[in-house]
Each structure stands twice: as C-alpha cells, then as structure tokens.
C-alpha cells in the first residue's frame, strides 16, 4: 500500500485488514488519484490472495461485492470513522462484539479503545 500511496499521492491514515474485508482511511486532494489507488490496491490484494503471480487464475473471485467508499467531511465524522476502524481491528483481535458498538461508548471506553 505504501508504494501505491506514494505513486498516486494519497495518504493512508489508517487501515484494518480483516479476514473478509478491508477498511482504509485515505486522504487525498484529487478524486482521480484516490480512485486509481483503490483500483490498483484491490487488484494487488486479489492477485496476492489468489496467487496469480505464479500460476494462472482459475476463475475464483476474491471480492463478493464492489467497494464501498464514502467522503468524510468534518472533524466529527472523521473521528467517528477513525474510531470505527479501530473498533473493528480490536474486535478482530478478540474484543466482544456489541450491537450498539460506537453509539453506546463512553469517553473512557473510547480512550481504552485506543490504548
């Protein structure tokens, strides 16, 4: 990701790679650069996961759905996305899942999330 972030002038602020999905928080100045970065990184992930570097592709698809992207405007929305990605990473490492997730968290729990 670092290589392609530099190539397309995109800043990768935070990422979380899970078993069945990926979260990436990007900062960029032009939409076309972000789109190019996402396209290339998705292709690189797929090639790595299906090992098409050493053998021909056998028709198995890596991605079940098209990527979901969202433009984040404002500091509060930015903080929410950062906390969501961090929470997702902690849940993958064993933190119990909660239906309320970020909505029910106190300031103390949010500090604990980042500890």
Backbone as a ProteinNet text record, in pm:
[ID]
protein_1_A
[PRIMARY]
XXXXXXXXXXXXXXXXXXXXXXXXXXXXXXXXXXXXXXXXXXXXXXXXXXXXXXXXXXXXXXXXXXXXXXXXXXXXXXXXXXXXXXXXXXXXXXXXXXXXXXXXXXXXXXXXXXX
[TERTIARY]
82.4	0	86.7	200.5	286.6	335.7	372.2	424.7	320.8	197.4	93.8	39.6	45.7	7.2	100.9	229.2	326.7	307.3	280.3	264.3	145.1	34.9	-87	-108	-7.9	-14	-134.3	-150.7	-260.5	-198.9	-257.2	-210.8	-296.4	-235.5	-306.7	-296.2	-406.3	-405	-427.1	-508.7	-539	-592.1	-560	-616.7	-632.8	-725.5	-751.6	-785.1	-701.2	-723.2	-775.2	-897.5	-963.3	-968.1	-1022.6	-1033.7	-1122.4	-1231.8	-1327.6	-1353.7	-1282.7	-1299.3	-1181	-1175	-1065.5	-1124	-1069.6	-1103.8	-977.9	-990.5	-878	-927.8	-861.8	-892.4	-784	-825.5	-732.6	-750.9	-644.7	-652.5	-589.3	-663.3	-611.8	-669.4	-605	-650.6	-735.4	-719.5	-796.5	-866.8	-990.9	-1071.6	-1010.1	-957.1	-899.8	-780.7	-702.3	-588.6	-635.3	-738.5	-792.2	-852.6	-928	-986.9	-879.8	-775.1	-666.4	-599	-574.4	-513.7	-600.1	-729.8	-819.8	-825.4	-828.1	-833.3	-707.6	-591	-465.4	-448.9	-478.7	-462.8	-558.7	-682.5	-776.8	-724.2	-668.6	-610.7	-491.7	-407	-290.5	-331.8	-431.5	-483.5	-534.2	-614.1	-672.5	-564	-462.6	-354.8	-276.9	-255.6	-183.2	-264.9	-393.3	-478.7	-501.2	-507.6	-530.5	-400.3	-289	-155.2	-144.2	-196.4	-186	-49.7	40.5	176.2	253.4	222.2	298.2	218.6	87	6.3	-114.1	-170.6	-284.6	-408.7	-493.2	-616	-711.7	-774.5	-864.8	-1012.5	-1042.2	-1181.8	-1244.6	-1172.8	-1226.5	-1222.4	-1333.6	-1341.2	-1305.5	-1228.9	-1189.6	-1295.9	-1344.5	-1436.1	-1581.4	-1660.6	-1802.6	-1883.9	-1838.8	-1912.1	-1815.9	-1872.5	-1792.4	-1752.7	-1645.8	-1602.5	-1704.1	-1715.6	-1797.8	-1704.5	-1729	-1646.3	-1736.5	-1676.4	-1751.1	-1655.9	-1701.5	-1624.4	-1661.1	-1560.8	-1583.2	-1556.4	-1657.5	-1643.4	-1666.7	-1576.1	-1590.7	-1513.5	-1471.3	-1387.1	-1463	-1588.6	-1665.3	-1685.5	-1719.5	-1735.8	-1602.2	-1494.1	-1359.9	-1326.1	-1354.5	-1329.6	-1412.3	-1536.6	-1623.9	-1566.3	-1518.7	-1460.8	-1333.5	-1247.6	-1124.9	-1157.5	-1255.2	-1294	-1353.6	-1432.5	-1494.1	-1386.5	-1287.3	-1180.8	-1102.5	-1074.1	-1001.8	-1084.5	-1214.1	-1302	-1306.8	-1314	-1316.8	-1189.3	-1076.2	-948.2	-945.2	-993	-994.9	-1089.6	-1204.2	-1297.7	-1235.3	-1154.5	-1086	-982.2	-930.2	-830.5	-891.4	-1027.1	-1090.6	-1185.6	-1197.3	-1291.1	-1432.8	-1519.4	-1656	-1734.9	-1813.7	-1896.8	-2017.7	-2056.1	-2174.2	-2260.6	-2392.3	-2481.5	-2475.5	-2461.5	-2459.6	-2324.9	-2219.7	-2085.1	-2044.5	-2023.8	-1972.3	-2074.8	-2203.2	-2306.6	-2312.4	-2286.6	-2300.4	-2171.5	-2065.8	-1936.1	-1922.6	-1868.3	-1838.3	-1700	-1665	-1532.5	-1422	-1446.2	-1347.3	-1327.8	-1437	-1426.8	-1355	-1378	-1307.8	-1158.1	-1121	-977.9	-917.7	-992.6	-947.5	-931.5	-1016.6	-1012.1	-878.2	-825.4	-700.6	-577.5	-596.6	-481.8	-411.9
-119.5	0	125.7	122.3	240.6	280.1	180.1	205.7	278.9	230.2	289.3	419.6	434	561.1	671.1	641.7	740.3	768.1	663.2	679.2	767.5	752.4	827.2	947.1	981.8	1098.8	1091.7	977.3	953.3	922.2	977.9	948.1	840.6	730.8	625.4	658.3	703.1	743.8	627.1	533	419.3	306.1	183.6	69.6	-47.8	-134.7	-256	-365.1	-466.7	-575.8	-694.9	-734.7	-845.7	-967.6	-1075	-1199.3	-1182.1	-1104.2	-1094.1	-951.8	-853.3	-716	-629.2	-511.4	-418	-280.2	-209.2	-68.8	12.9	121.1	209.9	353.5	433	575.6	650	716.4	784.2	934.4	1004.5	1149.1	1179.4	1251.6	1287.1	1419.1	1476	1605.7	1593.9	1484	1467.3	1332.4	1334.3	1212.5	1106.8	1148.9	1053.9	978.8	1045.4	979	873.4	905.7	809.4	689.8	715.9	606.5	515.1	573.6	493.3	409.9	471.5	399.1	279.7	301.6	193.4	82.3	118.9	19.2	-68.5	-6.5	-81.2	-166.4	-111.2	-186.7	-306	-287.5	-400.2	-509.8	-470.7	-568.8	-641.3	-567.6	-629.9	-727	-687.9	-779.9	-908	-893.6	-1010.5	-1099.2	-1039.3	-1119.7	-1193.5	-1128.6	-1193.2	-1306.7	-1282.9	-1384.1	-1505.6	-1485.9	-1598	-1651.4	-1590.2	-1632.5	-1634.1	-1532.3	-1526.5	-1477.8	-1448.5	-1411.2	-1532.9	-1651.2	-1771.5	-1873.2	-1863.2	-1958.7	-1886.4	-1939.2	-1872.6	-1872.5	-1772.2	-1760.2	-1871.4	-1933.9	-2046	-2006.7	-1878.7	-1835.1	-1804.9	-1825.3	-1797.7	-1647.7	-1591.4	-1448	-1419.6	-1314.9	-1276.1	-1186	-1090	-989.4	-1030.5	-1034.1	-1065.4	-943.5	-825.8	-701.9	-595.8	-496.6	-382.6	-300.8	-226.3	-147.7	-40.2	-18.2	90.7	203.3	322.2	436.6	547.5	634	746	863	981.6	1102.4	1151.9	1175.2	1219.5	1369.3	1444.2	1588.8	1627	1703	1749.8	1664	1727.3	1659.4	1550.9	1576.3	1477.2	1347.9	1361.1	1242.7	1170	1245.7	1188.7	1107.4	1162	1091.2	962.5	969	851	739.9	775	674.8	616.9	700.8	652.2	555.3	591.6	504.8	374.5	380.3	260.3	163.1	214	127.5	66.2	146	95.3	-11.3	13.1	-84.5	-214.4	-203.9	-322.1	-404	-335.5	-404.3	-476	-409.3	-469.8	-590	-580.9	-694.2	-813.7	-789.2	-898.6	-964.6	-887.3	-940.3	-1002.1	-1005.2	-1074.5	-993.1	-863.9	-783.3	-830.2	-845.5	-891.1	-791.2	-843.3	-759.5	-709.2	-584.8	-525.8	-463.3	-479.6	-422.3	-270.1	-208.6	-62.8	-7.8	-83.7	-50.2	90	180.8	314.1	401.9	381.2	468.6	461.7	344.6	327.7	347.7	394.2	406.1	538.5	529.5	649.5	700.9	818.8	874.7	783.1	724.7	633.3	510.2	455	337.5	371.9	492.7	534.5	548.6	601.3	610	469.6	377.7	239.5	173.8	210.5	156.3	187.7	303.8	347.5	312.7	253.7	218.7	94
0	0	0	71	77	-61.5	-141.3	-274.9	-360.4	-358.8	-442.8	-383.5	-253.6	-191.9	-239.5	-244	-291.6	-440.2	-516.9	-661.7	-696.1	-622.4	-653.6	-560.7	-480.8	-391.2	-297.1	-234.7	-140.8	-4.7	99.4	234.2	298.3	339.5	410.9	559.1	616.8	757	851.9	810.2	897.1	810.2	847.8	775.2	869.2	831.7	906.8	805.8	797.8	703.7	782.2	752.6	820.9	729.9	779.1	702.4	579	592	482.7	433.6	486	438.9	480.8	422.6	447	473	571.2	594.9	570.9	492.5	468.5	479.1	560.5	572	495.6	386.9	297	302.2	266.6	248.6	113.7	32	-99.9	-146.5	-246.7	-295.3	-421.4	-495.3	-618.2	-618.1	-658.2	-661.8	-753	-867.2	-963	-902.4	-819.2	-756.5	-656.7	-580.5	-483.3	-555.4	-663.8	-740.4	-798.2	-852.5	-908.9	-801.4	-685.6	-574.7	-534.3	-516.5	-474.1	-578	-704.1	-811	-809.6	-799.2	-801.9	-676.6	-560.8	-436	-432.1	-478.2	-483.4	-575.5	-688.2	-779.9	-719.8	-648.3	-585.1	-474.9	-395.1	-293	-358.6	-464.3	-531.7	-590.5	-654.1	-711.4	-603.3	-491.7	-382.4	-321.6	-299.9	-237	-325.8	-456.6	-547.8	-606.4	-568.8	-613.3	-765.5	-833.1	-978.5	-1025.2	-931.6	-970.8	-1020	-965	-1001.2	-1082.1	-1082.7	-1160.3	-1220.5	-1329.5	-1392.9	-1303.2	-1321.3	-1242.6	-1280	-1180.7	-1206.1	-1202.5	-1204.3	-1209.5	-1074.9	-965	-832.4	-807.6	-761.9	-735.7	-590.5	-569.2	-433.9	-372.1	-447	-394.7	-417.8	-311.3	-322.6	-364.4	-324.8	-352.5	-405	-468.5	-512.6	-390.1	-398.9	-282.9	-244.9	-116.8	-65.2	-25.5	-77.7	-41.5	10.4	89.7	147.4	165.5	127.5	151.5	290.9	372.3	509.7	515.8	557.7	570.9	715.9	770.2	906.9	1004.8	1113.4	1211.8	1287.1	1321	1397.6	1317.9	1190.4	1104.6	1088.3	1077.8	1066.7	1192.1	1309.4	1434.9	1442.6	1398.4	1400.5	1313.3	1194.8	1104.8	1165.2	1221.5	1285.7	1399.3	1483.1	1594.5	1544.1	1437.2	1380.6	1330.6	1260.9	1209.5	1325.2	1426	1543.7	1616.3	1631.7	1696.9	1617.4	1486.1	1400.5	1416.6	1426.4	1446	1581	1685.7	1820.1	1824.1	1754.9	1750.9	1680.8	1579.7	1511.1	1601.8	1696.9	1789.7	1914.5	1922.4	2033.1	2118.7	2097.7	2175.1	2142.8	2243.3	2215.9	2131.6	2039	1951.9	2028.5	2004.5	2066.7	1958.5	1967.7	1866.5	1864.4	1981	1985.3	1938.2	1951.9	1907.3	1947.9	1855	1888.3	1958.2	1931.9	1989.3	2140.4	2195.8	2338.8	2416.8	2351.8	2418.8	2492.7	2611.1	2689.3	2648.6	2696.9	2668.3	2720.3	2837	2895.3	2807.7	2755.8	2668.6	2537.1	2486	2364.5	2390.6	2505.5	2539.3	2551.2	2609.7	2624.6	2487.5	2392.6	2257.7	2190.3	2219	2156	2238.8	2356.3	2442.3	2395
[MASK]
+++++++++++++++++++++++++++++++++++++++++++++++++++++++++++++++++++++++++++++++++++++++++++++++++++++++++++++++++++

